[in-house]
Amino acid sequence: MRKYEMLTILDAGTENQSEEISKIEEVIKNLGGTVSKSDAWGKRTLAYPIRKKTEGYYVLFNFELEAAQTFELRRILGLRANVYRHLMVVLDD
């Protein structure tokens, strides 16, 4: 298991952000990972419009996951309509 950090930009217009955060955590757990922390940064102005929106809801996730499962996580996040962007990096031990 490797440690990862992922910054996710969600649709700011979604009424229940905590529900979307818990769905992402559930996806990580279903892939065999463990979420150690999810930190909601809140609504912020985007540097450039994404899908004609100028605001996004930022969430930072810290989790452990097998390296082979990261491809499936990226695929699932790409299919979710409320997820604008995500950036995943491997943390040093």
N, C-alpha and C positions, 0 to 999 in steps of 0.2 A: 504494500500500500504506500502510495506517495501522498505527500501533503500538497494541496493546491489552494490557490486564492483566485476567486472569480468575481469580477465586477460586472454587474448586470444592469442594463438600463431598461426599465419597464415603462409601459404606457402610463403617463401621468393622469390620464382621464379615467382610469379604472377606479371604480368606487372602493373596492376592498383590496388594498395592496397586501395586507397580511395573508389573505387567502392565496394570492399568487405566489408569495414567498414560500408559504407552506407547501404548495404544489411542487415548486422547484426542489425544496428539501426532500420531499417524498420521492421525486425522480432519482435523486442522488442515492437515497437509501435503498430504493428498489434495484439499483445497479450494483449494490453491495458495498456502498460507501458509508461513511459516517460524517455528519455535519457537526463541526465543533462550535461554529459561531456564524450567525447571520446578522449583519449590522445594516440597518436601513438608514441611509443618508438623507433621504427625503427628496422632495421635488426640487429640481434645478433646471436652469435654462441650458439648452443644448448649444454647442458651438456652431452647429449648422442644422438645418431642418432634416428630420428623419420622418419619412412618410407624411410630409407636410405638417408635422408637429414641431413646436419649438421648445417644449418642456418634456422632461423625462424624470422618472422616479428611480434613483440610484440605490442599489443594494449590493453589499459586499459579503460574499460567502467564503468561509474557511472550512475546508473539508478534506477528508482522505478518501482516495479512490484508486483502484487498480489502473495502471496506465492504459491498458487496452480498452477500458470502459469509457475513457474520455471522448473517444470518437462518437460513441452512442449518445453521450450526454450532449455534445455539440449538435448532433443531428436532431435530438428531441427539442432542444432549445430553439433551434432554427425553425422548427415547425410551429412553435407556440406564437400565436398572434400578438400577445401582450408583451413579448420580449423583443425590444428593438435591437439591442446589441449585447454582446457578452465578450469578455476577455478573460481567459484562463491562463494562469502562470503557475509553474512549479515552484514551491518554496524550498529553500535550502534547509537541510537538517541541522 
